Amino acid sequence: MSRPILFALDEDECLLRDVERELVDRYARSYQVVCVSAPEEAIEQLEALAAGQEDVALVLSAQWLDGTTGSELLGRVRALHPHAQRGLLIEWGSWGDGRTGEAIFQAMARRQIEYYVIRPSRTPDEIFHQSVSTFLLEWANARRVSPHTVHIVGEEWTGRAFELREVLGRCAVPHAFLLADSPQGREMITETGKDGLPLVVFPNGTVLADPSNMELASATGASIEPHRREFDVVIVGAGPAGLSAAVYGASEGFRTLVVDDGGIGGQATSSSLIRNYLGFPRGVSGRQLAERAYEQAWVFGAKFAFMHQATSIRRDGDRLYVALSDGDEVSARAVILATGATYRRLGVAEIEDLAGAGVFYGGPASEAPAMAGREAYVLGGANSAGQAALHLAEYAHRVTLVVRKDSLDAGMSHYLVRQVEGAPNIEVRLGSEVVGGGGDGRLESLVLRQRADGSTETVKADALFLMIGADPNTEWLPAELALGEGGFVRTGAEVENGGGWPLERNPFSLETSMPGVFAAGDVRQGSMSRVASAVGEGSIAIRLVHELFAAEQLGSTVG
Ligand SMILES: Cc1cc2nc3c(=O)[nH]c(=O)nc-3n(C[C@H](O)[C@H](O)[C@H](O)COP(=O)(O)OP(=O)(O)OC[C@H]3O[C@@H](n4cnc5c(N)ncnc54)[C@H](O)[C@@H]3O)c2cc1C
């Protein structure tokens, strides 16, 4: 197989040679470096490479070109090389000149580039290489060729193979799926010499045939046992709110346990690119953010018990007991509920049967590149649906956003409405819903109904992404824990005003009607449904636990 390609375009031959020098010096062993100095030649070569099925990993281009711009050209690269990363080459400091700054801003908003790159100066230029290696890691992840990728070999996309993919997704583990009767699938089965599908092949040589969720999670290195039973704080949920509480709890010396019925990251793992989280100017995938937060909590000493559902909470004396789905209990002086919310199901049987085979709940994080040249549908009218449609539009031939309401403005932020309406390959069908669909092993068609007159239409569809809202995970909580509208957990002033608060002292701001039990993130009534606010609330909850313990200490001293 030929080496993947690093491609650079600049009309200034001298500057281009600097880029070529740095790329060749550092990467020539594993990549081919192709540098051209004319935009037409660049497009011709990129088209020829696509026709020859060559793998282009990275395309860098200067912005100001004869008759076009780098961002226009990079915008066209997506259709030719769906996995290629695209960087705009700029001079150091030129972001300060209005024209270049605006070009970067527009290119990012239109998703024509992943990010900008400062041209190399003297050699070796480690800042330039940091940018290039970040691009290459993103490319390897999207291409499923990053080291430590787990392979699942199954007979079909749906059923148990899909469930196993979901488990790995929820453990934030990079994975790839192979059909058993594909050449690669057959090769992998022969190599492992194992019977029983689905087969899971780990990079360290471990092979599991049709494993349980617990066995699979355990083989990825995820901790599935609490190891002890008594803690200072038990956190239920390992999404952004729970992970934040774990980092702050463990770093401040609390014996901290995090329990999750899946793995790490919660809903955030289905976000391909979180662009509004502080400190990540080029955006961060939900999976990466979750991995980093998990590592951070782990090195501070937090303990984790994955694949365990919390099934009830009770108080006995000064301790709270959380029952787990394996039948055991863990106890703590304080509990933080960070159980977030779960996607609503569509409830159309023939669509549900194709989950994982063209039908996906949540964002198109890893499926988007596979949509190149295809017809994709997104059902939903909120910001997450708008984001998903824009992300898919970079790859798909056409994206249709199916919205129940009669206006996009009813559920979507204004900036997203503008982007969606401005995207040439996004069609919006207002006042519509999905009522049926089907396909032979994979989604092939959908039945759409116009709500106003009940008329239906069958359309060709290669994928459907369902983003129709989420319900809070609170059905397991005891009756004494007051819930508000839609089942979200009441906290602080809402508990005080709503009645049912049993103590003389006032509840803390994130405290529920069950003293010592706090709620943070999307599960809480009035939450902002953002990663940053969930993270903020997780840390605040720990601060409040401190105050609670201090007040209890005072109470017992005085008493
Ligand atoms: C597709 C998509 C894209 C998004 N993009 C963005 C974005 O760009 N920017 C942004 O700010 N926000 C974004 N969001 C919203 C953001 O992901 C959520 O606001 C955030 O994840 C909420 O965090 P959380 O910790 O409160 O809950 P969650 O992320 O929902 O995590 C809850 C965790 O609790 C676990 N759990 C639930 N019940 C139990 C139980 N009984 N026992 C044990 N464990 C349990 C779940 O398995 C889950 O892991 C996006 C959401 C989606 C779906």
The ligand as a Gaussian input file, in Angstrom:
#p B3LYP/6-31G(d) Opt

LIG

0 1
 C      -25.268000      15.087000      19.742000
 C      -25.031000      16.052000      20.853000
 C      -24.202000      17.143000      20.647000
 C      -23.960000      18.049000      21.663000
 N      -23.115000      19.089000      21.426000
 C      -22.832000      19.963000      22.420000
 C      -21.928000      21.045000      22.196000
 O      -21.384000      21.215000      21.103000
 N      -21.699000      21.889000      23.229000
 C      -22.272000      21.732000      24.466000
 O      -21.981000      22.510000      25.360000
 N      -23.141000      20.718000      24.700000
 C      -23.436000      19.838000      23.714000
 N      -24.332000      18.809000      23.944000
 C      -24.986000      18.710000      25.274000
 C      -24.055000      18.035000      26.308000
 O      -23.520000      16.827000      25.762000
 C      -24.820000      17.753000      27.587000
 O      -25.339000      18.969000      28.082000
 C      -23.899000      17.138000      28.646000
 O      -23.378000      15.906000      28.190000
 C      -24.640000      16.911000      29.972000
 O      -23.771000      16.291000      30.855000
 P      -24.285000      15.442000      32.115000
 O      -23.055000      14.935000      32.788000
 O      -25.219000      16.252000      32.898000
 O      -25.153000      14.234000      31.548000
 P      -24.871000      13.107000      30.469000
 O      -23.840000      13.544000      29.509000
 O      -26.205000      12.725000      29.961000
 O      -24.267000      11.882000      31.315000
 C      -25.054000      11.147000      32.220000
 C      -24.390000       9.813000      32.517000
 O      -25.118000       9.163000      33.562000
 C      -25.247000       7.777000      33.284000
 N      -26.448000       7.262000      33.986000
 C      -27.745000       7.610000      33.803000
 N      -28.543000       6.950000      34.678000
 C      -27.745000       6.167000      35.437000
 C      -27.973000       5.260000      36.515000
 N      -29.189000       5.033000      37.024000
 N      -26.919000       4.595000      37.029000
 C      -25.659000       4.822000      36.552000
 N      -25.381000       5.690000      35.544000
 C      -26.401000       6.353000      34.996000
 C      -25.372000       7.742000      31.766000
 O      -24.970000       6.478000      31.275000
 C      -24.408000       8.850000      31.337000
 O      -23.098000       8.343000      31.121000
 C      -24.581000      17.880000      22.941000
 C      -25.424000      16.783000      23.157000
 C      -25.651000      15.874000      22.133000
 C      -26.559000      14.705000      22.373000

